[in-house]
Amino acid sequence: VHGDIYEGDWENDIANGRGKFKDISGMEYDGQWKNDMQHGYGTEKWPDGANYKGEYLNGMKNGKGKFDWADGSWYEGNFVDNMLEGIGFYHWRDNRTCLLYTSDAADDTPCV
């Protein structure tokens, strides 16, 4: 897409290894790539101030990571296919924190 920028390792004309990507909307990713997808450890930042630091698998957040929302709240724990999944901590911007457990991506256990 015009306006997107990738700087980093290439193999067979696709991103493989370490690299930085910035799309036209201002989203940035810095980390590992495999077969032109985020794969391994990386950081992702959005123009609104949200960011993610953690593990990726085949272009999706998978494994351990921390997501910070622009409003100051954050989640640190496990991700599966870009969803909060398993055990993690959710922290609201008013400093409340809870242990969050989700056994299924469609069945988030609420924190109150």
DSSP file (Angstrom, degrees, kcal/mol; ACC not computed):
  #  RESIDUE AA STRUCTURE BP1 BP2  ACC     N-H-->O    O-->H-N    N-H-->O    O-->H-N    TCO  KAPPA ALPHA  PHI   PSI    X-CA   Y-CA   Z-CA
    1    1 A V    >         0   0    0      0, 0.0     3,-1.7     0, 0.0     2,-0.1   0.000 360.0 360.0 360.0 138.0    0.0    0.0    0.0
    2    2 A H  T 3   +     0   0    0      1,-0.2    22,-0.1    21,-0.0     3,-0.1  -0.378 360.0  26.7 -64.2 133.7    1.4    3.4   -0.9
    3    3 A G  T 3  S+     0   0    0      1,-0.4    -1,-0.2    -2,-0.1     2,-0.2   0.149  89.3 120.0 100.1 -18.5    2.7    5.3    2.1
    4    4 A D    <   -     0   0    0     -3,-1.7     2,-0.4    19,-0.1    -1,-0.4  -0.558  47.2-157.6 -78.2 145.2    3.6    2.2    4.2
    5    5 A I  E     -A   22   0A   0     17,-2.9    17,-2.5    -2,-0.2     2,-0.4  -0.989  13.3-177.5-129.9 130.8    7.3    1.8    5.1
    6    6 A Y  E     +A   21   0A   0     -2,-0.4     2,-0.4    15,-0.2    15,-0.2  -0.997   2.7 178.0-124.3 130.9    9.3   -1.3    6.0
    7    7 A E  E     +A   20   0A   0     13,-2.7    13,-3.1    -2,-0.4     2,-0.3  -0.988  42.4  57.4-129.5 122.0   13.0   -1.2    7.0
    8    8 A G  E    S-A   19   0A   0     -2,-0.4    11,-0.3    11,-0.3     2,-0.1  -0.997  82.7  -6.8 159.5-159.1   14.7   -4.4    7.9
    9    9 A D  E     -     0   0A   0      9,-2.8     7,-1.5    -2,-0.3     2,-0.3  -0.428  52.3-167.6 -74.5 140.1   15.7   -7.9    7.0
   10   10 A W  E     +A   15   0A   0      5,-0.2     2,-0.3    -2,-0.1     5,-0.2  -0.946  11.1 178.0-125.6 147.0   14.4   -9.4    3.7
   11   11 A E  E >  S-A   14   0A   0      3,-2.6     3,-1.2    -2,-0.3    24,-0.1  -0.928  76.4  -7.7-148.3 125.5   14.4  -13.0    2.4
   12   12 A N  T 3  S-     0   0    0     -2,-0.3     3,-0.1     1,-0.2    -1,-0.0   0.882 128.7 -57.3  54.7  41.7   12.9  -14.1   -0.9
   13   13 A D  T 3  S+     0   0    0      1,-0.2     2,-0.3     3,-0.0    -1,-0.2   0.660 120.0  94.5  66.2  19.9   11.3  -10.6   -1.3
   14   14 A I  E <  S-A   11   0A   0     -3,-1.2    -3,-2.6     2,-0.0     2,-0.3  -0.951  86.9 -86.4-135.8 159.6    9.4  -10.7    2.0
   15   15 A A  E     +A   10   0A   0     -2,-0.3    21,-2.7    -5,-0.2    22,-0.4  -0.487  55.0 158.2 -66.9 123.1   10.0   -9.5    5.5
   16   16 A N  E     +     0   0A   0     -7,-1.5     2,-0.4    -2,-0.3    18,-0.2  -0.948  50.1   7.6-148.3 125.4   12.0  -12.1    7.5
   17   17 A G  E    S- B   0  33A   0     16,-2.6    16,-3.0    -2,-0.3     2,-0.4  -0.886 112.6  -6.4 108.5-138.9   14.1  -11.4   10.6
   18   18 A R  E    S+ B   0  32A   0     -2,-0.4    -9,-2.8    14,-0.2     2,-0.3  -0.787  75.6 141.6 -99.6 138.1   14.2   -8.1   12.4
   19   19 A G  E     -AB   8  31A   0     12,-2.5    12,-2.5    -2,-0.4     2,-0.4  -0.995  41.5-125.0-167.3 166.4   12.4   -5.0   11.0
   20   20 A K  E     -AB   7  30A   0    -13,-3.1   -13,-2.7    -2,-0.3     2,-0.4  -0.953  23.7-172.2-120.1 138.7   10.4   -1.9   11.5
   21   21 A F  E     -AB   6  29A   0      8,-3.1     8,-2.8    -2,-0.4     2,-0.4  -0.990   7.5-178.4-132.3 138.8    7.1   -1.2    9.8
   22   22 A K  E     -AB   5  28A   0    -17,-2.5   -17,-2.9    -2,-0.4     6,-0.2  -0.985  14.4-153.2-136.0 126.5    5.0    2.0    9.7
   23   23 A D    >   -     0   0    0      4,-2.3     3,-2.0    -2,-0.4   -19,-0.1  -0.480  34.6 -99.1 -95.8 171.5    1.6    2.2    7.9
   24   24 A I  T 3  S+     0   0    0      1,-0.3    -1,-0.1    -2,-0.2   -20,-0.0   0.725 121.0  59.5 -61.9 -24.0   -0.1    5.2    6.4
   25   25 A S  T 3  S-     0   0    0      2,-0.1    -1,-0.3     1,-0.0   -21,-0.0   0.630 121.1-104.6 -79.8 -13.0   -2.3    5.6    9.5
   26   26 A G  S <  S+     0   0    0     -3,-2.0     2,-0.2     1,-0.4    -2,-0.1   0.377  71.1 145.0 104.3  -3.2    0.7    5.9   11.8
   27   27 A M        -     0   0    0     19,-0.1    -4,-2.3    17,-0.1     2,-0.4  -0.485  31.5-161.5 -66.6 137.0    0.7    2.5   13.4
   28   28 A E  E     -BC  22  45A   0     17,-2.8    17,-2.7    -6,-0.2     2,-0.4  -0.966  14.1-172.8-125.7 140.9    4.3    1.3   14.0
   29   29 A Y  E     -BC  21  44A   0     -8,-2.8    -8,-3.1    -2,-0.4     2,-0.4  -0.999   2.5-178.9-129.7 135.1    5.7   -2.2   14.6
   30   30 A D  E     +BC  20  43A   0     13,-2.4    13,-2.2    -2,-0.4     2,-0.3  -0.966  44.6  58.5-133.2 115.2    9.3   -3.0   15.6
   31   31 A G  E    S-BC  19  42A   0    -12,-2.5   -12,-2.5    -2,-0.4    11,-0.2  -0.977  80.6 -10.8 167.4-152.9   10.3   -6.6   16.0
   32   32 A Q  E     -B   18   0A   0      9,-2.1     7,-2.0    -2,-0.3     2,-0.3  -0.516  48.2-166.9 -85.1 146.5   10.6  -10.0   14.5
   33   33 A W  E     -BC  17  38A   0    -16,-3.0   -16,-2.6     5,-0.3     2,-0.3  -0.962   9.5-178.6-130.7 147.6    9.1  -11.1   11.2
   34   34 A K  E >  S- C   0  37A   0      3,-2.6     3,-1.3    -2,-0.3   -18,-0.2  -0.940  76.1 -10.7-146.6 126.2    8.6  -14.4    9.5
   35   35 A N  T 3  S-     0   0    0     -2,-0.3   -19,-0.2     1,-0.3     3,-0.1   0.876 129.1 -54.0  52.3  42.7    7.0  -14.9    6.1
   36   36 A D  T 3  S+     0   0    0    -21,-2.7     2,-0.3     1,-0.2    -1,-0.3   0.668 119.3 103.3  69.7  19.9    6.0  -11.2    5.9
   37   37 A M  E <  S-C   34   0A   0     -3,-1.3    -3,-2.6   -22,-0.4    -1,-0.2  -0.945  84.4 -94.8-129.9 152.2    4.1  -11.5    9.3
   38   38 A Q  E     +C   33   0A   0     -2,-0.3    21,-3.3    -5,-0.2    22,-0.3  -0.487  56.9 162.6 -60.6 128.1    4.8  -10.3   12.8
   39   39 A H  E     +     0   0A   0     -7,-2.0     2,-0.3    -2,-0.2    18,-0.2  -0.871  43.8   8.6-159.7 116.5    6.3  -13.4   14.5
   40   40 A G  E    S- D   0  56A   0     16,-2.3    16,-2.7    -2,-0.3     2,-0.3  -0.878 111.3 -12.2 110.1-148.6    8.4  -13.5   17.7
   41   41 A Y  E    S+ D   0  55A   0     -2,-0.3    -9,-2.1    14,-0.2     2,-0.3  -0.709  75.0 141.8 -93.3 140.8    8.8  -10.6   20.0
   42   42 A G  E     -CD  31  54A   0     12,-2.5    12,-2.5    -2,-0.3     2,-0.4  -0.986  41.0-123.1-163.4 172.0    7.8   -7.1   19.0
   43   43 A T  E     -CD  30  53A   0    -13,-2.2   -13,-2.4    -2,-0.3     2,-0.4  -0.978  19.8-166.5-124.9 140.0    6.3   -3.8   19.9
   44   44 A E  E     -CD  29  52A   0      8,-2.9     8,-2.7    -2,-0.4     2,-0.4  -0.990   4.8-172.3-128.7 134.7    3.3   -2.1   18.2
   45   45 A K  E     -CD  28  51A   0    -17,-2.7   -17,-2.8    -2,-0.4     6,-0.2  -0.974   6.8-156.3-130.5 141.9    2.2    1.5   18.7
   46   46 A W    >   -     0   0    0      4,-2.6     3,-2.0    -2,-0.4   -19,-0.1  -0.823  31.0-112.9-114.5 155.4   -0.9    3.3   17.5
   47   47 A P  T 3  S+     0   0    0      0, 0.0    -1,-0.1     0, 0.0   -21,-0.1   0.754 113.2  63.2 -58.6 -26.1   -1.3    7.1   16.9
   48   48 A D  T 3  S-     0   0    0      1,-0.1     3,-0.1     2,-0.1    -3,-0.0   0.525 123.0-100.5 -78.3  -3.6   -3.8    7.4   19.8
   49   49 A G  S <  S+     0   0    0     -3,-2.0     2,-0.1     1,-0.4    -1,-0.1   0.277  79.8 133.0 103.4 -10.0   -1.1    6.3   22.3
   50   50 A A        +     0   0    0     -5,-0.1    -4,-2.6    17,-0.0    -1,-0.4  -0.395  30.8 176.9 -68.9 151.3   -2.1    2.7   22.7
   51   51 A N  E     -DE  45  68A   0     17,-2.3    17,-3.2    -6,-0.2     2,-0.4  -0.994  21.7-153.3-155.2 158.3    0.7    0.1   22.5
   52   52 A Y  E     -DE  44  67A   0     -8,-2.7    -8,-2.9    -2,-0.3     2,-0.4  -0.996   6.6-174.3-133.4 137.6    1.5   -3.6   22.8
   53   53 A K  E     +DE  43  66A   0     13,-2.3    13,-2.5    -2,-0.4     2,-0.3  -0.988  45.7  62.7-130.2 122.0    4.8   -5.3   23.8
   54   54 A G  E    S-DE  42  65A   0    -12,-2.5   -12,-2.5    -2,-0.4     2,-0.2  -0.993  76.7 -19.1 164.9-155.6    5.0   -9.0   23.6
   55   55 A E  E     -D   41   0A   0      9,-2.2     7,-1.6    -2,-0.3     2,-0.3  -0.594  42.1-168.3 -94.0 145.6    4.9  -12.1   21.5
   56   56 A Y  E     -DE  40  61A   0    -16,-2.7   -16,-2.3     5,-0.3     2,-0.4  -0.931   5.6-167.9-126.8 151.5    3.4  -12.7   18.1
   57   57 A L  E >  S- E   0  60A   0      3,-2.7     3,-1.4    -2,-0.3   -18,-0.2  -0.948  75.4 -19.3-140.9 119.4    2.6  -15.8   16.1
   58   58 A N  T 3  S-     0   0    0     -2,-0.4   -19,-0.2     1,-0.3   -20,-0.1   0.871 129.9 -45.6  51.2  44.3    1.8  -15.7   12.4
   59   59 A G  T 3  S+     0   0    0    -21,-3.3     2,-0.3     1,-0.2    -1,-0.3   0.481 120.2  96.2  85.8   3.0    0.8  -12.0   12.5
   60   60 A M  E <  S-E   57   0A   0     -3,-1.4    -3,-2.7   -22,-0.3     2,-0.5  -0.914  83.9 -98.4-127.4 152.8   -1.3  -12.1   15.7
   61   61 A K  E     +E   56   0A   0     -2,-0.3    21,-2.5    -5,-0.2     2,-0.3  -0.570  56.3 159.3 -67.1 118.7   -0.7  -11.4   19.3
   62   62 A N  E     +     0   0A   0     -7,-1.6     2,-0.3    -2,-0.5    18,-0.2  -0.976  42.0  10.0-147.4 128.9   -0.1  -14.8   20.9
   63   63 A G  E    S- F   0  79A   0     16,-2.8    16,-2.2    -2,-0.3     2,-0.2  -0.746 107.7  -4.7 104.3-154.0    1.7  -15.7   24.1
   64   64 A K  E    S+ F   0  78A   0     -2,-0.3    -9,-2.2    14,-0.2     2,-0.3  -0.544  75.8 133.7 -81.7 140.4    2.7  -13.3   26.9
   65   65 A G  E     -EF  54  77A   0     12,-2.2    12,-2.4   -11,-0.2     2,-0.4  -0.989  45.0-122.5-170.5 172.4    2.3   -9.5   26.4
   66   66 A K  E     -EF  53  76A   0    -13,-2.5   -13,-2.3    -2,-0.3     2,-0.5  -0.996  18.0-165.0-131.6 127.8    1.2   -6.2   27.7
   67   67 A F  E     -EF  52  75A   0      8,-2.7     8,-2.4    -2,-0.4     2,-0.5  -0.959   3.7-164.5-113.3 124.2   -1.3   -4.0   26.1
   68   68 A D  E     -EF  51  74A   0    -17,-3.2   -17,-2.3    -2,-0.5     6,-0.2  -0.941  10.8-147.8-108.1 121.9   -1.6   -0.3   27.2
   69   69 A W    >   -     0   0    0      4,-2.7     3,-1.8    -2,-0.5   -20,-0.0  -0.505  25.8-113.2 -83.2 158.2   -4.7    1.6   26.2
   70   70 A A  T 3  S+     0   0    0      1,-0.3    -1,-0.1    -2,-0.2     4,-0.0   0.744 113.7  64.1 -62.4 -24.8   -4.6    5.3   25.5
   71   71 A D  T 3  S-     0   0    0      2,-0.1    -1,-0.3     1,-0.1     3,-0.1   0.471 121.6-101.8 -80.9  -0.1   -6.8    6.0   28.5
   72   72 A G  S <  S+     0   0    0     -3,-1.8     2,-0.1     1,-0.4    -2,-0.1   0.290  84.0 122.2  99.2  -9.9   -4.1    4.6   30.9
   73   73 A S        -     0   0    0     -5,-0.0    -4,-2.7    21,-0.0    -1,-0.4  -0.478  39.7-173.7 -79.8 158.6   -5.6    1.2   31.6
   74   74 A W  E     -FG  68  91A   0     17,-2.5    17,-3.3    -6,-0.2     2,-0.4  -0.987  21.7-149.8-151.1 160.3   -3.6   -1.9   30.7
   75   75 A Y  E     -FG  67  90A   0     -8,-2.4    -8,-2.7    -2,-0.3     2,-0.4  -0.997  11.6-174.1-129.9 134.9   -3.6   -5.7   30.6
   76   76 A E  E     +FG  66  89A   0     13,-2.4    13,-3.0    -2,-0.4     2,-0.3  -0.983  45.9  61.1-131.3 122.4   -0.6   -7.9   31.1
   77   77 A G  E    S-FG  65  88A   0    -12,-2.4   -12,-2.2    -2,-0.4     2,-0.3  -0.945  82.8 -10.0 165.6-144.1   -0.9  -11.6   30.6
   78   78 A N  E     -F   64   0A   0      9,-1.2     7,-2.4    -2,-0.3     2,-0.4  -0.654  46.0-168.2 -96.2 145.0   -1.7  -14.1   27.9
   79   79 A F  E     -FG  63  84A   0    -16,-2.2   -16,-2.8    -2,-0.3     2,-0.4  -0.965   5.0-171.5-126.0 144.0   -3.1  -13.5   24.4
   80   80 A V  E >  S- G   0  83A   0      3,-2.3     3,-1.9    -2,-0.4   -18,-0.2  -0.971  77.7 -17.6-134.8 121.6   -4.4  -16.0   21.8
   81   81 A D  T 3  S-     0   0    0     -2,-0.4   -19,-0.2     1,-0.3     3,-0.1   0.899 128.5 -51.2  49.4  48.9   -5.2  -14.8   18.3
   82   82 A N  T 3  S+     0   0    0    -21,-2.5     2,-0.3     1,-0.2    -1,-0.3   0.448 117.2 111.7  72.5   3.8   -5.2  -11.1   19.4
   83   83 A M  E <  S-G   80   0A   0     -3,-1.9    -3,-2.3   -22,-0.3     2,-0.4  -0.792  79.5-105.2-108.0 149.7   -7.7  -11.8   22.2
   84   84 A L  E     +G   79   0A   0     -2,-0.3     2,-0.4    -5,-0.2    -5,-0.2  -0.606  55.8 168.3 -65.4 123.7   -7.1  -11.6   26.0
   85   85 A E  E     -     0   0A   0     -7,-2.4     2,-0.4    -2,-0.4    18,-0.1  -0.977  37.2  -2.7-150.3 128.4   -7.0  -15.3   26.9
   86   86 A G  E    S- H   0 102A   0     16,-2.0    16,-2.3    -2,-0.4     2,-0.4  -0.758 108.0  -9.4  97.2-140.5   -6.0  -17.2   30.0
   87   87 A I  E    S+ H   0 101A   0     -2,-0.4    -9,-1.2    14,-0.2     2,-0.3  -0.818  74.1 131.7-104.1 135.9   -4.6  -15.6   33.1
   88   88 A G  E     -GH  77 100A   0     12,-2.3    12,-3.8    -2,-0.4     2,-0.5  -0.976  48.9-103.2-165.7 173.0   -3.6  -11.9   33.2
   89   89 A F  E     -GH  76  99A   0    -13,-3.0   -13,-2.4    -2,-0.3     2,-0.5  -0.923  22.9-159.8-111.0 133.1   -4.0   -8.7   35.2
   90   90 A Y  E     -GH  75  98A   0      8,-2.4     8,-2.3    -2,-0.5     2,-0.5  -0.951   9.1-168.7-111.0 130.5   -6.2   -5.9   34.1
   91   91 A H  E     -GH  74  97A   0    -17,-3.3   -17,-2.5    -2,-0.5     6,-0.2  -0.975   8.6-149.1-124.4 121.7   -5.5   -2.4   35.6
   92   92 A W    >   -     0   0    0      4,-2.8     3,-1.7    -2,-0.5   -20,-0.0  -0.454  29.4-112.0 -82.5 161.2   -7.9    0.5   35.3
   93   93 A R  T 3  S+     0   0    0      1,-0.3    -1,-0.1     2,-0.1   -20,-0.0   0.691 116.8  64.8 -67.7 -17.4   -6.6    4.1   35.1
   94   94 A D  T 3  S-     0   0    0      2,-0.1    -1,-0.3     1,-0.0     3,-0.1   0.247 123.0-104.7 -88.1  13.9   -8.1    4.7   38.5
   95   95 A N  S <  S+     0   0    0     -3,-1.7     2,-0.3     1,-0.3    -2,-0.1   0.477  75.2 139.5  78.6   7.5   -5.6    2.2   39.9
   96   96 A R        -     0   0    0      2,-0.0    -4,-2.8    16,-0.0     2,-0.4  -0.630  30.4-172.6 -74.7 142.2   -8.0   -0.7   40.5
   97   97 A T  E     +H   91   0A   0     -2,-0.3     2,-0.3    -6,-0.2    -6,-0.2  -0.992   7.4 177.8-135.3 143.3   -6.4   -4.0   39.4
   98   98 A C  E     -H   90   0A   0     -8,-2.3    -8,-2.4    -2,-0.4     2,-0.6  -0.983  34.7-110.4-142.4 158.4   -7.8   -7.5   39.2
   99   99 A L  E     -H   89   0A   0     -2,-0.3     2,-0.5   -10,-0.2   -10,-0.2  -0.779  37.7-158.4 -83.7 123.2   -6.8  -11.0   38.1
  100  100 A L  E     -H   88   0A   0    -12,-3.8   -12,-2.3    -2,-0.6     2,-0.4  -0.895  11.8-176.6-108.6 131.4   -8.6  -11.8   34.9
  101  101 A Y  E     +H   87   0A   0     -2,-0.5     8,-0.5   -14,-0.2     2,-0.5  -0.989   2.8 179.3-128.0 125.1   -9.1  -15.3   33.7
  102  102 A T  E     -HI  86 108A   0    -16,-2.3   -16,-2.0    -2,-0.4     6,-0.1  -0.991  12.0-176.1-124.0 127.6  -10.7  -16.2   30.4
  103  103 A S  S    S+     0   0    0      4,-0.6     2,-0.3    -2,-0.5    -1,-0.1   0.571  79.8  24.8 -93.5 -11.5  -11.1  -19.8   29.4
  104  104 A D  S >  S-     0   0    0      3,-0.4     3,-2.4   -18,-0.1    -1,-0.3  -0.977  77.1-125.1-154.2 136.2  -12.5  -19.0   26.0
  105  105 A A  T 3  S+     0   0    0     -2,-0.3     3,-0.3     1,-0.3   -21,-0.1   0.770 114.2  49.8 -56.9 -26.4  -12.0  -15.8   23.9
  106  106 A A  T 3  S+     0   0    0      1,-0.2    -1,-0.3    -3,-0.0     2,-0.3   0.484 105.7  60.2 -90.1  -2.5  -15.8  -15.5   23.7
  107  107 A D    <   +     0   0    0     -3,-2.4    -4,-0.6     2,-0.0    -3,-0.4  -0.565  68.1 179.4-127.8  67.2  -16.3  -15.8   27.5
  108  108 A D  B     -I  102   0A   0     -3,-0.3    -6,-0.1    -2,-0.3    -3,-0.1  -0.528  26.9-132.1 -70.7 131.3  -14.4  -13.0   29.2
  109  109 A T        -     0   0    0     -8,-0.5    -8,-0.1    -2,-0.3     2,-0.1  -0.742  28.6-122.1 -81.3 123.7  -14.8  -13.1   33.0
  110  110 A P        -     0   0    0      0, 0.0     2,-0.5     0, 0.0    -9,-0.1  -0.376  15.4-145.3 -72.0 145.1  -15.6   -9.6   34.1
  111  111 A C              0   0    0      1,-0.1   -13,-0.1    -2,-0.1   -11,-0.1  -0.911 360.0 360.0-103.2 134.4  -13.4   -7.7   36.6
  112  112 A V              0   0    0     -2,-0.5    -1,-0.1   -15,-0.1   -14,-0.0   0.353 360.0 360.0-129.2 360.0  -15.3   -5.5   39.0
